[in-house]
Amino acid sequence: MQRFATVIRLRPEKEAEYRALHAEVWPQVLAALKRAHIGNYSIFLRDGLLFSYLEYTGDDYPGDTAAIGEDPATRQWWALTDPCQQPLDTASPGEWWSPAEEVFHLD
């Protein structure tokens, strides 16, 4: 199992919309995540920053995440959620959610 954490900014004027969307995530989007071997997935919010954590149990993370991006329902979901988000100023070109470095872990 691999752990991944990422960060992105939430546009303040979109917080209520973002919360409402995530209160009822579409079943097709959840199914696409599960097909991609993603579980124990959470998104946290603090001071305008969204922090996501997920666990990946597959053996081809790039391939599995590419499959998520090809899923029609997920693409429609992102069309709603992406306008709520803003990449960090330090994001690399083309990067949306920025990876966070693990500096401590306790099993």
ZINOR-V575246 format. One record per residue. N is the residue number from 1. PHI is phi in whole degrees, -180 to 180 (999 if undefined). Layout:
n:phi
N:PHI
N:PHI
This chain:
n:phi
1:999
2:-116
3:-106
4:-131
5:-131
6:-140
7:-136
8:-152
9:-87
10:-100
11:-66
12:-56
13:-73
14:-109
15:-59
16:-62
17:-64
18:-64
19:-62
20:-64
21:-60
22:-80
23:-73
24:-142
25:-63
26:-61
27:-57
28:-66
29:-69
30:-62
31:-65
32:-63
33:-64
34:-65
35:-61
36:-88
37:66
38:-106
39:-147
40:44
41:-100
42:-135
43:-125
44:-112
45:-128
46:-154
47:50
48:81
49:-110
50:-95
51:-120
52:-110
53:-135
54:-147
55:-118
56:-115
57:-114
58:-85
59:-127
60:-146
61:-58
62:-59
63:-67
64:-67
65:-72
66:-64
67:-64
68:-60
69:-66
70:-93
71:-72
72:-58
73:-65
74:-65
75:-63
76:-67
77:-62
78:-63
79:-62
80:-89
81:-85
82:-58
83:-64
84:-82
85:-112
86:-141
87:-57
88:-64
89:-60
90:-91
91:-64
92:-71
93:-55
94:80
95:-87
96:-101
97:-75
98:-92
99:-65
100:-105
101:-83
102:-78
103:-113
104:-159
105:-150
106:-128
107:-85
